[in-house]
Amino acid sequence: MNESVFWIIATFSLAAFAGPLAFLATKTNTVDPADLYLVMAIDRNEVLAVPNVSEVGPQNAPLAVMINAPAAARSKLILAGYLLLPVGALAALCGVQTDPQIPLPRKT
């Protein structure tokens, strides 16, 4: 009985997370219209040492850093072996439709 419950939970987990993970995997290293990327990097100083890269977001994230990087800096980071996940892909995964021409409404 316990063994079948384990397989049911494992199958459900695989089915629930396979789609979102596959979506994010296909969006890795693609261009973000707002030039915002999430970089999986243990040493944030190496990422921030690239010219024209500035940090955005939490200052103490242990395994990732959110950056603003124009096209030239993005290319240098990809050539250095970093995986850049566009923030727009994360927003789309959460159901937020972003258009760089239309600013998002903010609460005041």
Biopython code that builds the backbone (N, CA, C, O; Angstrom):
import numpy as np
from Bio.PDB.StructureBuilder import StructureBuilder

atoms = [
    (1, "MET", "N", (0.816, -1.195, 0.000)),
    (1, "MET", "CA", (0.000, 0.000, 0.000)),
    (1, "MET", "C", (0.858, 1.256, 0.000)),
    (1, "MET", "O", (0.632, 2.168, -0.795)),
    (2, "ASN", "N", (1.849, 1.303, 0.898)),
    (2, "ASN", "CA", (2.703, 2.483, 0.979)),
    (2, "ASN", "C", (3.503, 2.679, -0.302)),
    (2, "ASN", "O", (3.779, 3.808, -0.706)),
    (3, "GLU", "N", (3.869, 1.576, -0.930)),
    (3, "GLU", "CA", (4.642, 1.660, -2.159)),
    (3, "GLU", "C", (3.814, 2.283, -3.291)),
    (3, "GLU", "O", (4.344, 3.072, -4.074)),
    (4, "SER", "N", (2.545, 1.946, -3.386)),
    (4, "SER", "CA", (1.705, 2.521, -4.435)),
    (4, "SER", "C", (1.441, 4.001, -4.182)),
    (4, "SER", "O", (1.336, 4.771, -5.136)),
    (5, "VAL", "N", (1.333, 4.417, -2.929)),
    (5, "VAL", "CA", (1.152, 5.835, -2.616)),
    (5, "VAL", "C", (2.391, 6.620, -3.057)),
    (5, "VAL", "O", (2.274, 7.720, -3.597)),
    (6, "PHE", "N", (3.558, 6.061, -2.828)),
    (6, "PHE", "CA", (4.780, 6.724, -3.265)),
    (6, "PHE", "C", (4.775, 6.947, -4.774)),
    (6, "PHE", "O", (5.114, 8.035, -5.238)),
    (7, "TRP", "N", (4.394, 5.926, -5.544)),
    (7, "TRP", "CA", (4.394, 6.049, -6.999)),
    (7, "TRP", "C", (3.334, 7.030, -7.477)),
    (7, "TRP", "O", (3.551, 7.730, -8.466)),
    (8, "ILE", "N", (2.213, 7.096, -6.811)),
    (8, "ILE", "CA", (1.175, 8.065, -7.180)),
    (8, "ILE", "C", (1.678, 9.481, -6.944)),
    (8, "ILE", "O", (1.488, 10.352, -7.792)),
    (9, "ILE", "N", (2.313, 9.722, -5.813)),
    (9, "ILE", "CA", (2.861, 11.056, -5.514)),
    (9, "ILE", "C", (3.980, 11.404, -6.486)),
    (9, "ILE", "O", (4.054, 12.538, -6.959)),
    (10, "ALA", "N", (4.846, 10.453, -6.789)),
    (10, "ALA", "CA", (5.941, 10.710, -7.727)),
    (10, "ALA", "C", (5.417, 11.024, -9.121)),
    (10, "ALA", "O", (5.929, 11.923, -9.787)),
    (11, "THR", "N", (4.408, 10.297, -9.567)),
    (11, "THR", "CA", (3.832, 10.534, -10.893)),
    (11, "THR", "C", (3.150, 11.886, -10.958)),
    (11, "THR", "O", (3.307, 12.610, -11.941)),
    (12, "PHE", "N", (2.401, 12.236, -9.933)),
    (12, "PHE", "CA", (1.734, 13.537, -9.894)),
    (12, "PHE", "C", (2.756, 14.677, -9.891)),
    (12, "PHE", "O", (2.584, 15.668, -10.601)),
    (13, "SER", "N", (3.809, 14.536, -9.101)),
    (13, "SER", "CA", (4.839, 15.575, -9.033)),
    (13, "SER", "C", (5.524, 15.763, -10.382)),
    (13, "SER", "O", (5.757, 16.894, -10.810)),
    (14, "LEU", "N", (5.842, 14.672, -11.044)),
    (14, "LEU", "CA", (6.480, 14.754, -12.353)),
    (14, "LEU", "C", (5.553, 15.433, -13.358)),
    (14, "LEU", "O", (5.987, 16.284, -14.134)),
    (15, "ALA", "N", (4.285, 15.059, -13.339)),
    (15, "ALA", "CA", (3.325, 15.664, -14.271)),
    (15, "ALA", "C", (3.102, 17.138, -13.978)),
    (15, "ALA", "O", (2.945, 17.933, -14.905)),
    (16, "ALA", "N", (3.085, 17.517, -12.708)),
    (16, "ALA", "CA", (2.812, 18.903, -12.338)),
    (16, "ALA", "C", (3.978, 19.833, -12.654)),
    (16, "ALA", "O", (3.770, 20.993, -13.008)),
    (17, "PHE", "N", (5.199, 19.332, -12.528)),
    (17, "PHE", "CA", (6.358, 20.204, -12.692)),
    (17, "PHE", "C", (7.062, 20.069, -14.031)),
    (17, "PHE", "O", (7.922, 20.890, -14.349)),
    (18, "ALA", "N", (6.732, 19.076, -14.814)),
    (18, "ALA", "CA", (7.421, 18.865, -16.092)),
    (18, "ALA", "C", (7.133, 19.991, -17.076)),
    (18, "ALA", "O", (8.045, 20.457, -17.758)),
    (19, "GLY", "N", (5.904, 20.430, -17.161)),
    (19, "GLY", "CA", (5.541, 21.499, -18.096)),
    (19, "GLY", "C", (6.238, 22.820, -17.801)),
    (19, "GLY", "O", (6.887, 23.376, -18.687)),
    (20, "PRO", "N", (6.123, 23.341, -16.569)),
    (20, "PRO", "CA", (6.807, 24.595, -16.253)),
    (20, "PRO", "C", (8.324, 24.512, -16.387)),
    (20, "PRO", "O", (8.955, 25.464, -16.846)),
    (21, "LEU", "N", (8.914, 23.390, -15.993)),
    (21, "LEU", "CA", (10.370, 23.260, -16.125)),
    (21, "LEU", "C", (10.797, 23.206, -17.587)),
    (21, "LEU", "O", (11.827, 23.772, -17.950)),
    (22, "ALA", "N", (10.027, 22.540, -18.417)),
    (22, "ALA", "CA", (10.341, 22.490, -19.845)),
    (22, "ALA", "C", (10.193, 23.876, -20.472)),
    (22, "ALA", "O", (10.999, 24.262, -21.319)),
    (23, "PHE", "N", (9.172, 24.623, -20.061)),
    (23, "PHE", "CA", (8.982, 25.985, -20.567)),
    (23, "PHE", "C", (10.172, 26.867, -20.210)),
    (23, "PHE", "O", (10.687, 27.588, -21.065)),
    (24, "LEU", "N", (10.611, 26.816, -18.960)),
    (24, "LEU", "CA", (11.751, 27.628, -18.549)),
    (24, "LEU", "C", (13.038, 27.187, -19.236)),
    (24, "LEU", "O", (13.886, 28.020, -19.555)),
    (25, "ALA", "N", (13.191, 25.900, -19.464)),
    (25, "ALA", "CA", (14.390, 25.402, -20.142)),
    (25, "ALA", "C", (14.466, 25.909, -21.578)),
    (25, "ALA", "O", (15.557, 26.183, -22.079)),
    (26, "THR", "N", (13.320, 26.039, -22.247)),
    (26, "THR", "CA", (13.345, 26.532, -23.624)),
    (26, "THR", "C", (13.598, 28.027, -23.689)),
    (26, "THR", "O", (14.046, 28.529, -24.720)),
    (27, "LYS", "N", (13.323, 28.749, -22.613)),
    (27, "LYS", "CA", (13.519, 30.205, -22.601)),
    (27, "LYS", "C", (14.909, 30.628, -22.133)),
    (27, "LYS", "O", (15.240, 31.812, -22.191)),
    (28, "THR", "N", (15.716, 29.697, -21.678)),
    (28, "THR", "CA", (17.047, 30.023, -21.185)),
    (28, "THR", "C", (17.893, 30.633, -22.304)),
    (28, "THR", "O", (17.905, 30.132, -23.429)),
    (29, "ASN", "N", (18.598, 31.716, -21.986)),
    (29, "ASN", "CA", (19.492, 32.455, -22.884)),
    (29, "ASN", "C", (18.777, 33.114, -24.061)),
    (29, "ASN", "O", (19.420, 33.428, -25.062)),
    (30, "THR", "N", (17.469, 33.332, -23.968)),
    (30, "THR", "CA", (16.766, 34.099, -24.989)),
    (30, "THR", "C", (16.724, 35.564, -24.577)),
    (30, "THR", "O", (16.973, 35.897, -23.419)),
    (31, "VAL", "N", (16.412, 36.426, -25.516)),
    (31, "VAL", "CA", (16.423, 37.870, -25.272)),
    (31, "VAL", "C", (15.165, 38.284, -24.523)),
    (31, "VAL", "O", (14.059, 37.867, -24.867)),
    (32, "ASP", "N", (15.346, 39.108, -23.498)),
    (32, "ASP", "CA", (14.229, 39.684, -22.759)),
    (32, "ASP", "C", (14.041, 41.122, -23.223)),
    (32, "ASP", "O", (15.022, 41.863, -23.292)),
    (33, "PRO", "N", (12.820, 41.549, -23.545)),
    (33, "PRO", "CA", (12.617, 42.921, -24.034)),
    (33, "PRO", "C", (13.047, 43.997, -23.038)),
    (33, "PRO", "O", (13.438, 45.093, -23.441)),
    (34, "ALA", "N", (12.980, 43.693, -21.746)),
    (34, "ALA", "CA", (13.358, 44.680, -20.731)),
    (34, "ALA", "C", (14.820, 44.537, -20.293)),
    (34, "ALA", "O", (15.267, 45.277, -19.417)),
    (35, "ASP", "N", (15.564, 43.609, -20.878)),
    (35, "ASP", "CA", (16.965, 43.340, -20.521)),
    (35, "ASP", "C", (17.143, 42.946, -19.055)),
    (35, "ASP", "O", (18.173, 43.249, -18.453)),
    (36, "LEU", "N", (16.150, 42.277, -18.481)),
    (36, "LEU", "CA", (16.240, 41.779, -17.109)),
    (36, "LEU", "C", (16.384, 40.266, -17.138)),
    (36, "LEU", "O", (15.627, 39.574, -17.817)),
    (37, "TYR", "N", (17.364, 39.758, -16.395)),
    (37, "TYR", "CA", (17.658, 38.325, -16.408)),
    (37, "TYR", "C", (17.920, 37.837, -14.996)),
    (37, "TYR", "O", (18.398, 38.582, -14.140)),
    (38, "LEU", "N", (17.598, 36.572, -14.769)),
    (38, "LEU", "CA", (17.956, 35.886, -13.541)),
    (38, "LEU", "C", (19.118, 34.960, -13.884)),
    (38, "LEU", "O", (18.991, 34.086, -14.742)),
    (39, "VAL", "N", (20.249, 35.155, -13.211)),
    (39, "VAL", "CA", (21.462, 34.387, -13.496)),
    (39, "VAL", "C", (21.743, 33.470, -12.315)),
    (39, "VAL", "O", (21.855, 33.919, -11.174)),
    (40, "MET", "N", (21.854, 32.178, -12.606)),
    (40, "MET", "CA", (22.223, 31.230, -11.567)),
    (40, "MET", "C", (23.732, 31.283, -11.419)),
    (40, "MET", "O", (24.471, 30.785, -12.269)),
    (41, "ALA", "N", (24.180, 31.890, -10.332)),
    (41, "ALA", "CA", (25.616, 32.047, -10.121)),
    (41, "ALA", "C", (25.897, 32.049, -8.631)),
    (41, "ALA", "O", (25.238, 32.748, -7.862)),
    (42, "ILE", "N", (26.879, 31.263, -8.232)),
    (42, "ILE", "CA", (27.249, 31.245, -6.825)),
    (42, "ILE", "C", (28.092, 32.473, -6.494)),
    (42, "ILE", "O", (27.947, 33.048, -5.415)),
    (43, "ASP", "N", (28.973, 32.881, -7.412)),
    (43, "ASP", "CA", (29.816, 34.055, -7.181)),
    (43, "ASP", "C", (29.238, 35.249, -7.945)),
    (43, "ASP", "O", (29.497, 35.411, -9.137)),
    (44, "ARG", "N", (28.461, 36.073, -7.261)),
    (44, "ARG", "CA", (27.820, 37.216, -7.897)),
    (44, "ARG", "C", (28.823, 38.272, -8.328)),
    (44, "ARG", "O", (28.529, 39.054, -9.232)),
    (45, "ASN", "N", (30.000, 38.321, -7.710)),
    (45, "ASN", "CA", (30.999, 39.332, -8.077)),
    (45, "ASN", "C", (31.520, 39.112, -9.494)),
    (45, "ASN", "O", (31.834, 40.076, -10.191)),
    (46, "GLU", "N", (31.615, 37.850, -9.928)),
    (46, "GLU", "CA", (32.047, 37.570, -11.306)),
    (46, "GLU", "C", (31.021, 38.068, -12.304)),
    (46, "GLU", "O", (31.382, 38.606, -13.351)),
    (47, "VAL", "N", (29.741, 37.894, -11.990)),
    (47, "VAL", "CA", (28.678, 38.346, -12.888)),
    (47, "VAL", "C", (28.655, 39.866, -12.953)),
    (47, "VAL", "O", (28.533, 40.446, -14.032)),
    (48, "LEU", "N", (28.773, 40.503, -11.806)),
    (48, "LEU", "CA", (28.702, 41.967, -11.760)),
    (48, "LEU", "C", (29.976, 42.630, -12.267)),
    (48, "LEU", "O", (29.989, 43.844, -12.475)),
    (49, "ALA", "N", (31.062, 41.857, -12.476)),
    (49, "ALA", "CA", (32.304, 42.418, -13.004)),
    (49, "ALA", "C", (32.222, 42.675, -14.500)),
    (49, "ALA", "O", (33.053, 43.406, -15.041)),
    (50, "VAL", "N", (31.240, 42.093, -15.182)),
    (50, "VAL", "CA", (31.069, 42.318, -16.623)),
    (50, "VAL", "C", (30.593, 43.758, -16.822)),
    (50, "VAL", "O", (29.680, 44.201, -16.126)),
    (51, "PRO", "N", (31.199, 44.500, -17.764)),
    (51, "PRO", "CA", (30.798, 45.897, -17.975)),
    (51, "PRO", "C", (29.318, 46.029, -18.352)),
    (51, "PRO", "O", (28.771, 45.189, -19.068)),
    (52, "ASN", "N", (28.686, 47.086, -17.864)),
    (52, "ASN", "CA", (27.289, 47.449, -18.114)),
    (52, "ASN", "C", (26.281, 46.498, -17.480)),
    (52, "ASN", "O", (25.110, 46.508, -17.862)),
    (53, "VAL", "N", (26.697, 45.692, -16.539)),
    (53, "VAL", "CA", (25.767, 44.817, -15.816)),
    (53, "VAL", "C", (25.504, 45.436, -14.452)),
    (53, "VAL", "O", (26.434, 45.765, -13.715)),
    (54, "SER", "N", (24.218, 45.592, -14.126)),
    (54, "SER", "CA", (23.868, 46.131, -12.811)),
    (54, "SER", "C", (22.887, 45.189, -12.133)),
    (54, "SER", "O", (22.054, 44.560, -12.785)),
    (55, "GLU", "N", (22.999, 45.102, -10.826)),
    (55, "GLU", "CA", (22.159, 44.192, -10.052)),
    (55, "GLU", "C", (20.804, 44.834, -9.773)),
    (55, "GLU", "O", (20.704, 46.030, -9.500)),
    (56, "VAL", "N", (19.769, 44.007, -9.850)),
    (56, "VAL", "CA", (18.407, 44.428, -9.554)),
    (56, "VAL", "C", (17.836, 43.401, -8.600)),
    (56, "VAL", "O", (18.102, 42.209, -8.753)),
    (57, "GLY", "N", (17.064, 43.825, -7.628)),
    (57, "GLY", "CA", (16.391, 42.856, -6.773)),
    (57, "GLY", "C", (17.122, 42.587, -5.482)),
    (57, "GLY", "O", (17.908, 43.412, -5.017)),
    (58, "PRO", "N", (16.856, 41.412, -4.894)),
    (58, "PRO", "CA", (17.405, 41.081, -3.576)),
    (58, "PRO", "C", (18.930, 41.089, -3.574)),
    (58, "PRO", "O", (19.567, 40.614, -4.514)),
    (59, "GLN", "N", (19.492, 41.624, -2.526)),
    (59, "GLN", "CA", (20.940, 41.727, -2.431)),
    (59, "GLN", "C", (21.592, 40.464, -1.883)),
    (59, "GLN", "O", (22.788, 40.262, -2.093)),
    (60, "ASN", "N", (20.855, 39.619, -1.196)),
    (60, "ASN", "CA", (21.467, 38.478, -0.522)),
    (60, "ASN", "C", (20.934, 37.129, -0.999)),
    (60, "ASN", "O", (20.897, 36.179, -0.218)),
    (61, "ALA", "N", (20.529, 37.024, -2.237)),
    (61, "ALA", "CA", (20.079, 35.735, -2.753)),
    (61, "ALA", "C", (21.278, 34.795, -2.835)),
    (61, "ALA", "O", (22.301, 35.172, -3.407)),
    (62, "PRO", "N", (21.187, 33.588, -2.285)),
    (62, "PRO", "CA", (22.370, 32.733, -2.190)),
    (62, "PRO", "C", (22.838, 32.109, -3.502)),
    (62, "PRO", "O", (24.041, 31.916, -3.680)),
    (63, "LEU", "N", (21.937, 31.788, -4.421)),
    (63, "LEU", "CA", (22.350, 31.055, -5.613)),
    (63, "LEU", "C", (22.052, 31.762, -6.924)),
    (63, "LEU", "O", (22.351, 31.220, -7.988)),
    (64, "ALA", "N", (21.478, 32.943, -6.883)),
    (64, "ALA", "CA", (21.126, 33.629, -8.126)),
    (64, "ALA", "C", (21.222, 35.129, -7.922)),
    (64, "ALA", "O", (21.222, 35.627, -6.797)),
    (65, "VAL", "N", (21.304, 35.833, -9.042)),
    (65, "VAL", "CA", (21.319, 37.288, -9.010)),
    (65, "VAL", "C", (20.464, 37.787, -10.174)),
    (65, "VAL", "O", (20.568, 37.279, -11.291)),
    (66, "MET", "N", (19.616, 38.788, -9.906)),
    (66, "MET", "CA", (18.812, 39.389, -10.960)),
    (66, "MET", "C", (19.565, 40.608, -11.473)),
    (66, "MET", "O", (19.963, 41.481, -10.703)),
    (67, "ILE", "N", (19.754, 40.650, -12.797)),
    (67, "ILE", "CA", (20.578, 41.706, -13.380)),
    (67, "ILE", "C", (19.851, 42.414, -14.508)),
    (67, "ILE", "O", (18.898, 41.894, -15.089)),
    (68, "ASN", "N", (20.326, 43.608, -14.799)),
    (68, "ASN", "CA", (19.951, 44.343, -15.998)),
    (68, "ASN", "C", (21.190, 44.314, -16.889)),
    (68, "ASN", "O", (22.244, 44.830, -16.518)),
    (69, "ALA", "N", (21.054, 43.704, -18.069)),
    (69, "ALA", "CA", (22.208, 43.538, -18.952)),
    (69, "ALA", "C", (21.808, 43.839, -20.394)),
    (69, "ALA", "O", (20.931, 43.170, -20.940)),
    (70, "PRO", "N", (22.438, 44.837, -21.019)),
    (70, "PRO", "CA", (22.185, 45.071, -22.438)),
    (70, "PRO", "C", (22.744, 43.934, -23.293)),
    (70, "PRO", "O", (23.368, 43.008, -22.774)),
    (71, "ALA", "N", (22.519, 44.009, -24.587)),
    (71, "ALA", "CA", (22.854, 42.905, -25.494)),
    (71, "ALA", "C", (24.329, 42.500, -25.436)),
    (71, "ALA", "O", (24.635, 41.307, -25.425)),
    (72, "ALA", "N", (25.244, 43.465, -25.398)),
    (72, "ALA", "CA", (26.676, 43.134, -25.386)),
    (72, "ALA", "C", (27.063, 42.404, -24.108)),
    (72, "ALA", "O", (27.807, 41.424, -24.152)),
    (73, "ALA", "N", (26.565, 42.873, -22.976)),
    (73, "ALA", "CA", (26.873, 42.224, -21.701)),
    (73, "ALA", "C", (26.236, 40.840, -21.632)),
    (73, "ALA", "O", (26.825, 39.908, -21.086)),
    (74, "ARG", "N", (25.040, 40.709, -22.183)),
    (74, "ARG", "CA", (24.364, 39.410, -22.236)),
    (74, "ARG", "C", (25.192, 38.402, -23.018)),
    (74, "ARG", "O", (25.336, 37.253, -22.600)),
    (75, "SER", "N", (25.736, 38.829, -24.150)),
    (75, "SER", "CA", (26.564, 37.942, -24.963)),
    (75, "SER", "C", (27.812, 37.504, -24.212)),
    (75, "SER", "O", (28.208, 36.341, -24.291)),
    (76, "LYS", "N", (28.437, 38.427, -23.483)),
    (76, "LYS", "CA", (29.641, 38.077, -22.715)),
    (76, "LYS", "C", (29.331, 37.065, -21.622)),
    (76, "LYS", "O", (30.118, 36.152, -21.375)),
    (77, "LEU", "N", (28.181, 37.226, -20.965)),
    (77, "LEU", "CA", (27.812, 36.287, -19.909)),
    (77, "LEU", "C", (27.510, 34.900, -20.473)),
    (77, "LEU", "O", (27.869, 33.892, -19.865)),
    (78, "ILE", "N", (26.860, 34.846, -21.623)),
    (78, "ILE", "CA", (26.566, 33.553, -22.242)),
    (78, "ILE", "C", (27.859, 32.867, -22.673)),
    (78, "ILE", "O", (28.008, 31.659, -22.494)),
    (79, "LEU", "N", (28.798, 33.635, -23.243)),
    (79, "LEU", "CA", (30.082, 33.058, -23.634)),
    (79, "LEU", "C", (30.889, 32.586, -22.430)),
    (79, "LEU", "O", (31.694, 31.662, -22.541)),
    (80, "ALA", "N", (30.671, 33.227, -21.272)),
    (80, "ALA", "CA", (31.366, 32.811, -20.053)),
    (80, "ALA", "C", (30.741, 31.555, -19.441)),
    (80, "ALA", "O", (31.291, 30.984, -18.499)),
    (81, "GLY", "N", (29.590, 31.125, -19.977)),
    (81, "GLY", "CA", (28.995, 29.881, -19.512)),
    (81, "GLY", "C", (27.836, 30.037, -18.544)),
    (81, "GLY", "O", (27.376, 29.045, -17.979)),
    (82, "TYR", "N", (27.358, 31.241, -18.338)),
    (82, "TYR", "CA", (26.232, 31.443, -17.428)),
    (82, "TYR", "C", (24.911, 31.182, -18.137)),
    (82, "TYR", "O", (24.785, 31.412, -19.340)),
    (83, "LEU", "N", (23.927, 30.699, -17.380)),
    (83, "LEU", "CA", (22.578, 30.509, -17.899)),
    (83, "LEU", "C", (21.751, 31.714, -17.491)),
    (83, "LEU", "O", (21.611, 32.003, -16.302)),
    (84, "LEU", "N", (21.199, 32.420, -18.473)),
    (84, "LEU", "CA", (20.398, 33.604, -18.219)),
    (84, "LEU", "C", (18.933, 33.278, -18.480)),
    (84, "LEU", "O", (18.566, 32.880, -19.586)),
    (85, "LEU", "N", (18.117, 33.444, -17.479)),
    (85, "LEU", "CA", (16.684, 33.211, -17.620)),
    (85, "LEU", "C", (15.988, 34.563, -17.686)),
    (85, "LEU", "O", (16.056, 35.328, -16.724)),
    (86, "PRO", "N", (15.318, 34.880, -18.797)),
    (86, "PRO", "CA", (14.629, 36.160, -18.906)),
    (86, "PRO", "C", (13.527, 36.276, -17.855)),
    (86, "PRO", "O", (12.765, 35.336, -17.628)),
    (87, "VAL", "N", (13.460, 37.429, -17.227)),
    (87, "VAL", "CA", (12.453, 37.647, -16.193)),
    (87, "VAL", "C", (11.053, 37.631, -16.804)),
    (87, "VAL", "O", (10.088, 37.263, -16.134)),
    (88, "GLY", "N", (10.938, 38.028, -18.073)),
    (88, "GLY", "CA", (9.649, 37.981, -18.749)),
    (88, "GLY", "C", (9.103, 36.564, -18.844)),
    (88, "GLY", "O", (7.887, 36.369, -18.834)),
    (89, "ALA", "N", (9.991, 35.562, -18.937)),
    (89, "ALA", "CA", (9.549, 34.165, -18.974)),
    (89, "ALA", "C", (8.980, 33.749, -17.623)),
    (89, "ALA", "O", (7.991, 33.019, -17.563)),
    (90, "LEU", "N", (9.602, 34.210, -16.539)),
    (90, "LEU", "CA", (9.063, 33.916, -15.210)),
    (90, "LEU", "C", (7.711, 34.587, -15.018)),
    (90, "LEU", "O", (6.802, 34.006, -14.426)),
    (91, "ALA", "N", (7.579, 35.818, -15.524)),
    (91, "ALA", "CA", (6.302, 36.519, -15.426)),
    (91, "ALA", "C", (5.230, 35.790, -16.235)),
    (91, "ALA", "O", (4.094, 35.660, -15.779)),
    (92, "ALA", "N", (5.577, 35.319, -17.416)),
    (92, "ALA", "CA", (4.615, 34.587, -18.243)),
    (92, "ALA", "C", (4.211, 33.277, -17.572)),
    (92, "ALA", "O", (3.053, 32.869, -17.664)),
    (93, "LEU", "N", (5.143, 32.621, -16.903)),
    (93, "LEU", "CA", (4.827, 31.387, -16.195)),
    (93, "LEU", "C", (3.830, 31.645, -15.064)),
    (93, "LEU", "O", (3.013, 30.785, -14.736)),
    (94, "CYS", "N", (3.909, 32.828, -14.479)),
    (94, "CYS", "CA", (2.990, 33.196, -13.392)),
    (94, "CYS", "C", (1.699, 33.813, -13.906)),
    (94, "CYS", "O", (0.816, 34.147, -13.115)),
    (95, "GLY", "N", (1.577, 33.968, -15.219)),
    (95, "GLY", "CA", (0.353, 34.495, -15.791)),
    (95, "GLY", "C", (0.333, 35.993, -16.006)),
    (95, "GLY", "O", (-0.719, 36.550, -16.323)),
    (96, "VAL", "N", (1.463, 36.662, -15.844)),
    (96, "VAL", "CA", (1.536, 38.106, -16.045)),
    (96, "VAL", "C", (1.954, 38.370, -17.489)),
    (96, "VAL", "O", (3.017, 37.920, -17.916)),
    (97, "GLN", "N", (1.144, 39.083, -18.230)),
    (97, "GLN", "CA", (1.470, 39.454, -19.598)),
    (97, "GLN", "C", (2.186, 40.802, -19.573)),
    (97, "GLN", "O", (1.620, 41.794, -19.114)),
    (98, "THR", "N", (3.402, 40.844, -20.053)),
    (98, "THR", "CA", (4.165, 42.082, -20.048)),
    (98, "THR", "C", (4.415, 42.542, -21.465)),
    (98, "THR", "O", (4.732, 41.737, -22.341)),
    (99, "ASP", "N", (4.276, 43.808, -21.686)),
    (99, "ASP", "CA", (4.594, 44.441, -22.953)),
    (99, "ASP", "C", (5.472, 45.641, -22.610)),
    (99, "ASP", "O", (5.029, 46.522, -21.874)),
    (100, "PRO", "N", (6.704, 45.703, -23.122)),
    (100, "PRO", "CA", (7.591, 46.808, -22.734)),
    (100, "PRO", "C", (7.056, 48.172, -23.155)),
    (100, "PRO", "O", (7.488, 49.191, -22.617)),
    (101, "GLN", "N", (6.126, 48.211, -24.107)),
    (101, "GLN", "CA", (5.569, 49.492, -24.547)),
    (101, "GLN", "C", (4.496, 50.004, -23.592)),
    (101, "GLN", "O", (4.241, 51.207, -23.538)),
    (102, "ILE", "N", (3.865, 49.103, -22.837)),
    (102, "ILE", "CA", (2.790, 49.480, -21.928)),
    (102, "ILE", "C", (3.275, 49.269, -20.498)),
    (102, "ILE", "O", (3.511, 48.128, -20.100)),
    (103, "PRO", "N", (3.430, 50.343, -19.711)),
    (103, "PRO", "CA", (3.891, 50.153, -18.336)),
    (103, "PRO", "C", (2.823, 49.470, -17.487)),
    (103, "PRO", "O", (1.627, 49.681, -17.687)),
    (104, "LEU", "N", (3.270, 48.653, -16.543)),
    (104, "LEU", "CA", (2.352, 47.974, -15.645)),
    (104, "LEU", "C", (1.796, 48.979, -14.639)),
    (104, "LEU", "O", (2.530, 49.846, -14.166)),
    (105, "PRO", "N", (0.498, 48.875, -14.305)),
    (105, "PRO", "CA", (-0.057, 49.789, -13.303)),
    (105, "PRO", "C", (0.510, 49.467, -11.928)),
    (105, "PRO", "O", (0.712, 48.305, -11.576)),
    (106, "ARG", "N", (0.761, 50.511, -11.165)),
    (106, "ARG", "CA", (1.319, 50.330, -9.817)),
    (106, "ARG", "C", (0.404, 50.976, -8.799)),
    (106, "ARG", "O", (-0.233, 51.996, -9.062)),
    (107, "LYS", "N", (0.354, 50.364, -7.641)),
    (107, "LYS", "CA", (-0.432, 50.950, -6.568)),
    (107, "LYS", "C", (0.319, 52.132, -5.984)),
    (107, "LYS", "O", (1.534, 52.074, -5.790)),
    (108, "THR", "N", (-0.400, 53.191, -5.708)),
    (108, "THR", "CA", (0.244, 54.374, -5.119)),
    (108, "THR", "C", (-0.241, 54.602, -3.722)),
    (108, "THR", "O", (0.188, 55.551, -3.067)),
]
sb = StructureBuilder()
sb.init_structure("model")
sb.init_model(0)
sb.init_chain("A")
sb.init_seg("    ")
for serial, (resi, resn, name, xyz) in enumerate(atoms, 1):
    if name == "N":
        sb.init_residue(resn, " ", resi, " ")
    sb.init_atom(name, np.array(xyz, "f"), 0.0, 1.0, " ", f" {name:<3s}", serial, name[0])
structure = sb.get_structure()
